[in-house]
Amino acid sequence: MENRIGVIGIIIESEDAVAKVNEILHEYRGMIAARLGLPYRDRKCSVISLIVDADADKISALAGTLGKIEGVSAKSAIQKK
């Protein structure tokens, strides 16, 4: 499969989930081109946006793995080819 550019948006609403999210992002670090994190204290959540470069299956796998964590929402958008 050919690599594509993608964006993954992550919202963390549970402080208990932060360590697990960071662990998973470390596992997938080879495909992460950029990461922007914002602790949004007024809303009691954190927001992370990732720019990724990998095949569509790997991008979907990362977003799906993150989305399965309790207190975490993750969505992806992938470049069309």
DSSP file (Angstrom, degrees, kcal/mol; ACC not computed):
  #  RESIDUE AA STRUCTURE BP1 BP2  ACC     N-H-->O    O-->H-N    N-H-->O    O-->H-N    TCO  KAPPA ALPHA  PHI   PSI    X-CA   Y-CA   Z-CA
    1    1 A M              0   0    0      0, 0.0     2,-0.2     0, 0.0    54,-0.1   0.000 360.0 360.0 360.0 145.5    0.0    0.0    0.0
    2    2 A E        -     0   0    0      1,-0.1    54,-0.5    52,-0.1    52,-0.1  -0.590 360.0-108.1 -85.3 142.8    1.2    3.5   -0.8
    3    3 A N  E     -A   55   0A   0     -2,-0.2     2,-0.3    52,-0.2    52,-0.3  -0.382  37.3-172.3 -68.4 147.0    1.8    6.1    2.0
    4    4 A R  E     -A   54   0A   0     50,-3.0    50,-1.9    -2,-0.1     2,-0.4  -0.912  26.5-110.3-133.6 161.1   -0.7    9.0    2.4
    5    5 A I  E     +A   53   0A   0     -2,-0.3    74,-3.0    48,-0.2     2,-0.3  -0.761  44.1 173.3 -89.9 140.1   -0.8   12.1    4.4
    6    6 A G  E     -AB  52  78A   0     46,-2.5    46,-2.6    -2,-0.4     2,-0.4  -0.945  27.0-140.9-143.9 165.2   -3.4   12.1    7.2
    7    7 A V  E     -AB  51  77A   0     70,-2.6    70,-2.2    -2,-0.3     2,-0.5  -0.995  12.8-166.4-126.9 133.7   -4.6   14.1   10.1
    8    8 A I  E     -AB  50  76A   0     42,-2.0    42,-2.5    -2,-0.4     2,-0.5  -0.987   5.1-159.4-122.1 124.6   -5.8   12.6   13.4
    9    9 A G  E     -AB  49  75A   0     66,-2.7    66,-2.1    -2,-0.5     2,-0.4  -0.888  11.5-171.0-102.2 131.4   -7.7   14.7   15.9
   10   10 A I  E     -AB  48  74A   0     38,-2.9    38,-2.6    -2,-0.5     2,-0.5  -0.979  10.9-170.1-126.9 131.4   -7.7   13.4   19.5
   11   11 A I  E     -AB  47  73A   0     62,-2.7    62,-2.4    -2,-0.4     2,-0.6  -0.988   7.5-162.9-120.3 124.5   -9.8   14.7   22.4
   12   12 A I  E     +AB  46  72A   0     34,-2.9    34,-2.1    -2,-0.5    60,-0.2  -0.929  17.2 168.4-110.4 116.9   -8.9   13.3   25.9
   13   13 A E        +     0   0    0     58,-3.4     2,-0.5    -2,-0.6    59,-0.2   0.456  62.8  65.1-105.4  -4.0  -11.6   13.8   28.5
   14   14 A S    >   -     0   0    0     57,-0.7     3,-1.7     1,-0.1     4,-0.5  -0.978  64.5-152.8-124.6 122.7  -10.1   11.6   31.2
   15   15 A E  G >  S+     0   0    0     -2,-0.5     3,-1.0     1,-0.3     4,-0.5   0.802  97.6  66.3 -60.8 -27.6   -6.8   12.3   32.9
   16   16 A D  G 3  S+     0   0    0      1,-0.2     4,-0.4     2,-0.1    -1,-0.3   0.726  97.6  54.7 -65.1 -21.1   -6.5    8.5   33.5
   17   17 A A  G <> S+     0   0    0     -3,-1.7     4,-2.5     1,-0.2    -1,-0.2   0.605  83.5  85.8 -88.7 -13.2   -6.2    8.0   29.7
   18   18 A V  H <> S+     0   0    0     -3,-1.0     4,-2.5    -4,-0.5     5,-0.2   0.910  89.0  48.0 -59.4 -47.6   -3.3   10.4   29.1
   19   19 A A  H  > S+     0   0    0     -4,-0.5     4,-2.1     1,-0.2    -1,-0.2   0.900 112.6  49.1 -61.9 -41.3   -0.5    7.9   29.9
   20   20 A K  H  > S+     0   0    0     -4,-0.4     4,-2.3     2,-0.2    -1,-0.2   0.910 110.5  50.7 -66.0 -42.0   -2.1    5.3   27.7
   21   21 A V  H  X S+     0   0    0     -4,-2.5     4,-2.6     1,-0.2     5,-0.2   0.945 111.6  47.7 -60.1 -47.9   -2.5    7.7   24.8
   22   22 A N  H  X S+     0   0    0     -4,-2.5     4,-1.9     1,-0.2    -1,-0.2   0.864 109.7  53.6 -62.9 -35.8    1.2    8.8   25.1
   23   23 A E  H  X S+     0   0    0     -4,-2.1     4,-1.8    -5,-0.2    -1,-0.2   0.927 111.3  45.3 -62.7 -45.5    2.2    5.1   25.2
   24   24 A I  H  X S+     0   0    0     -4,-2.3     4,-1.8     1,-0.2    -2,-0.2   0.911 110.9  52.5 -66.3 -43.1    0.4    4.4   22.0
   25   25 A L  H  < S+     0   0    0     -4,-2.6    -1,-0.2     1,-0.2    -2,-0.2   0.866 107.8  53.1 -61.5 -35.1    1.7    7.5   20.2
   26   26 A H  H >< S+     0   0    0     -4,-1.9     3,-1.2    -5,-0.2    -1,-0.2   0.900 106.9  51.9 -64.9 -40.6    5.2    6.4   21.2
   27   27 A E  H 3< S+     0   0    0     -4,-1.8     3,-0.3     1,-0.3    -2,-0.2   0.855 116.5  39.7 -62.7 -35.3    4.6    3.0   19.6
   28   28 A Y  T >X S+     0   0    0     -4,-1.8     3,-2.1     1,-0.2     4,-0.5   0.174  79.5 119.9 -98.5  15.1    3.5    4.7   16.4
   29   29 A R  G X4  +     0   0    0     -3,-1.2     3,-0.9     1,-0.3    -1,-0.2   0.753  61.8  69.3 -57.8 -27.4    6.1    7.4   16.5
   30   30 A G  G 34 S+     0   0    0     -3,-0.3    -1,-0.3     1,-0.2    -2,-0.1   0.720 104.2  41.5 -64.8 -21.5    7.6    6.4   13.1
   31   31 A M  G <4 S+     0   0    0     -3,-2.1    22,-2.5    21,-0.1     2,-0.7   0.470  90.7  99.7-104.5  -3.6    4.6    7.6   11.2
   32   32 A I  E <<  +C   52   0A   0     -3,-0.9    20,-0.2    -4,-0.5     3,-0.1  -0.760  40.1 174.3 -90.1 115.9    4.0   10.8   13.1
   33   33 A A  E     +     0   0A   0     18,-2.6     2,-0.3    -2,-0.7    19,-0.2   0.804  69.8   2.9 -87.4 -33.9    5.4   13.8   11.2
   34   34 A A  E     -C   51   0A   0     17,-1.6    17,-2.3     2,-0.0     2,-0.4  -0.994  59.0-164.9-153.7 151.9    4.0   16.5   13.6
   35   35 A R  E     -C   50   0A   0     -2,-0.3     2,-0.4    15,-0.2    15,-0.2  -0.994   2.4-174.3-142.4 132.2    2.1   16.7   16.9
   36   36 A L  E     -C   49   0A   0     13,-2.5    13,-2.7    -2,-0.4     2,-0.4  -0.989  10.5-172.8-127.1 122.1    0.4   19.7   18.5
   37   37 A G  E     -C   48   0A   0     -2,-0.4    11,-0.2    11,-0.2    -2,-0.0  -0.929   6.4-174.5-118.7 140.3   -1.1   19.3   22.0
   38   38 A L  E     -C   47   0A   0      9,-3.1     9,-2.6    -2,-0.4     2,-0.8  -0.946  18.3-148.0-134.2 112.5   -3.2   21.7   23.9
   39   39 A P  E     -C   46   0A   0      0, 0.0     2,-1.2     0, 0.0     7,-0.2  -0.722  16.1-161.5 -76.5 113.7   -4.3   21.2   27.5
   40   40 A Y  E > > +C   45   0A   0      5,-2.1     5,-1.6    -2,-0.8     3,-1.1  -0.661  17.1 172.2-100.3  77.9   -7.7   22.9   27.4
   41   41 A R  G > 5S+     0   0    0     -2,-1.2     3,-1.0     1,-0.3    -1,-0.2   0.823  71.1  61.6 -62.2 -36.1   -8.1   23.4   31.2
   42   42 A D  G 3 5S+     0   0    0      1,-0.3    -1,-0.3    -3,-0.2    -2,-0.1   0.830 114.4  36.2 -59.7 -31.0  -11.2   25.6   30.9
   43   43 A R  G < 5S-     0   0    0     -3,-1.1    -1,-0.3     2,-0.2    -2,-0.2   0.361 110.4-122.6-102.8   3.0  -13.0   22.6   29.3
   44   44 A K  T < 5S+     0   0    0     -3,-1.0     2,-0.3    -4,-0.5    -3,-0.2   0.904  77.6  92.0  56.2  46.8  -11.3   20.0   31.4
   45   45 A C  E   < - C   0  40A   0     -5,-1.6    -5,-2.1   -31,-0.0     2,-0.4  -0.936  67.0-126.2-152.1 174.2   -9.9   18.1   28.4
   46   46 A S  E     -AC  12  39A   0    -34,-2.1   -34,-2.9    -2,-0.3     2,-0.4  -0.970  16.3-154.4-126.4 146.2   -6.8   17.9   26.2
   47   47 A V  E     -AC  11  38A   0     -9,-2.6    -9,-3.1    -2,-0.4     2,-0.4  -0.980  11.2-177.5-123.6 131.6   -6.7   18.2   22.4
   48   48 A I  E     -AC  10  37A   0    -38,-2.6   -38,-2.9    -2,-0.4     2,-0.4  -0.992   6.5-166.1-127.1 134.3   -4.0   16.7   20.3
   49   49 A S  E     -AC   9  36A   0    -13,-2.7   -13,-2.5    -2,-0.4     2,-0.4  -0.984   9.3-165.2-119.5 136.3   -3.7   16.9   16.5
   50   50 A L  E     -AC   8  35A   0    -42,-2.5   -42,-2.0    -2,-0.4     2,-0.5  -0.929  15.7-153.6-118.9 140.1   -1.3   14.7   14.6
   51   51 A I  E     -AC   7  34A   0    -17,-2.3   -18,-2.6    -2,-0.4   -17,-1.6  -0.974  29.5-172.8-104.6 124.8    0.0   14.9   11.0
   52   52 A V  E     -AC   6  32A   0    -46,-2.6   -46,-2.5    -2,-0.5     2,-0.4  -0.866  23.6-160.8-123.7 154.0    0.8   11.4    9.9
   53   53 A D  E     +A    5   0A   0    -22,-2.5     2,-0.3    -2,-0.3   -48,-0.2  -0.895  49.0  98.8-135.3 101.4    2.5    9.8    6.9
   54   54 A A  E    S-A    4   0A   0    -50,-1.9   -50,-3.0    -2,-0.4     2,-0.1  -0.945  76.4 -61.5-166.1 176.7    1.7    6.1    6.5
   55   55 A D  E >>  -A    3   0A   0    -52,-0.3     4,-2.1    -2,-0.3     3,-0.6  -0.405  54.7-107.4 -73.1 158.8   -0.5    3.8    4.5
   56   56 A A  H 3> S+     0   0    0    -54,-0.5     4,-2.4     1,-0.3     5,-0.2   0.822 117.3  56.3 -58.0 -35.7   -4.2    4.2    5.1
   57   57 A D  H 3> S+     0   0    0      1,-0.2     4,-2.3     2,-0.2    -1,-0.3   0.902 108.4  46.7 -65.3 -40.3   -4.5    1.0    7.1
   58   58 A K  H <> S+     0   0    0     -3,-0.6     4,-2.3     2,-0.2    -2,-0.2   0.891 112.0  50.6 -69.2 -39.0   -1.9    2.1    9.6
   59   59 A I  H  X S+     0   0    0     -4,-2.1     4,-2.3     2,-0.2    -2,-0.2   0.935 113.2  45.8 -63.0 -45.2   -3.5    5.5   10.0
   60   60 A S  H  X S+     0   0    0     -4,-2.4     4,-2.7     1,-0.2    -2,-0.2   0.879 110.5  54.3 -64.3 -38.4   -6.9    3.9   10.6
   61   61 A A  H  X S+     0   0    0     -4,-2.3     4,-2.6     2,-0.2    -1,-0.2   0.910 109.2  47.7 -63.0 -42.1   -5.3    1.5   13.0
   62   62 A L  H  X S+     0   0    0     -4,-2.3     4,-2.4     2,-0.2     5,-0.2   0.950 114.1  45.7 -64.2 -48.7   -3.8    4.3   15.1
   63   63 A A  H  X S+     0   0    0     -4,-2.3     4,-2.4     1,-0.2    -2,-0.2   0.907 115.1  48.3 -61.3 -41.4   -7.1    6.3   15.2
   64   64 A G  H  X S+     0   0    0     -4,-2.7     4,-1.0     2,-0.2    -1,-0.2   0.900 110.2  50.7 -65.6 -41.9   -9.1    3.1   16.0
   65   65 A T  H  < S+     0   0    0     -4,-2.6     3,-0.5     1,-0.2     4,-0.4   0.916 113.5  45.4 -62.6 -43.8   -6.7    2.1   18.8
   66   66 A L  H >< S+     0   0    0     -4,-2.4     3,-1.5     1,-0.2    -2,-0.2   0.907 109.1  56.0 -65.3 -41.7   -6.8    5.6   20.3
   67   67 A G  H 3< S+     0   0    0     -4,-2.4    -1,-0.2     1,-0.3    -2,-0.2   0.689  97.9  63.3 -66.4 -19.0  -10.6    5.7   20.0
   68   68 A K  T 3< S+     0   0    0     -4,-1.0     2,-0.3    -3,-0.5    -1,-0.3   0.621  80.0 100.3 -80.2 -13.1  -11.0    2.5   22.0
   69   69 A I  S X  S-     0   0    0     -3,-1.5     3,-1.8    -4,-0.4     2,-0.1  -0.578  86.1-109.6 -75.9 131.9   -9.5    4.0   25.1
   70   70 A E  T 3  S+     0   0    0     -2,-0.3   -56,-0.1     1,-0.3     3,-0.1  -0.406 104.2  19.9 -62.4 130.3  -12.2    5.1   27.6
   71   71 A G  T 3  S+     0   0    0      1,-0.2   -58,-3.4    -2,-0.1   -57,-0.7   0.541 105.3 105.0  87.9   8.6  -12.4    8.9   27.8
   72   72 A V  E <   -B   12   0A   0     -3,-1.8     2,-0.4   -60,-0.2    -1,-0.2  -0.974  47.0-168.8-126.3 136.1  -10.7    9.4   24.4
   73   73 A S  E     +B   11   0A   0    -62,-2.4   -62,-2.7    -2,-0.4     2,-0.4  -0.975  12.1 178.0-117.5 137.1  -12.2   10.3   21.0
   74   74 A A  E     +B   10   0A   0     -2,-0.4     2,-0.3   -64,-0.2   -64,-0.2  -0.994   5.3 175.9-143.0 134.4  -10.2   10.1   17.8
   75   75 A K  E     -B    9   0A   0    -66,-2.1   -66,-2.7    -2,-0.4     2,-0.3  -0.975  11.7-155.0-135.1 148.7  -11.0   10.8   14.2
   76   76 A S  E     -B    8   0A   0     -2,-0.3     2,-0.4   -68,-0.2   -68,-0.2  -0.902  10.8-163.5-126.2 154.8   -8.9   10.7   11.1
   77   77 A A  E     -B    7   0A   0    -70,-2.2   -70,-2.6    -2,-0.3     2,-0.4  -0.997  18.6-160.6-131.5 132.4   -8.9   12.3    7.6
   78   78 A I  E     -B    6   0A   0     -2,-0.4   -72,-0.2   -72,-0.2    -2,-0.0  -0.922  24.2-104.4-122.7 139.7   -6.7   10.7    4.9
   79   79 A Q        -     0   0    0    -74,-3.0     2,-0.2    -2,-0.4   -23,-0.1  -0.287  36.8-124.8 -56.6 136.1   -5.4   12.1    1.7
   80   80 A K              0   0    0      1,-0.1   -75,-0.1   -76,-0.0    -1,-0.1  -0.597 360.0 360.0 -81.5 147.6   -7.2   10.8   -1.4
   81   81 A K              0   0    0     -2,-0.2    -1,-0.1   -77,-0.0    -2,-0.0   0.325 360.0 360.0-126.1 360.0   -5.1    9.2   -4.1
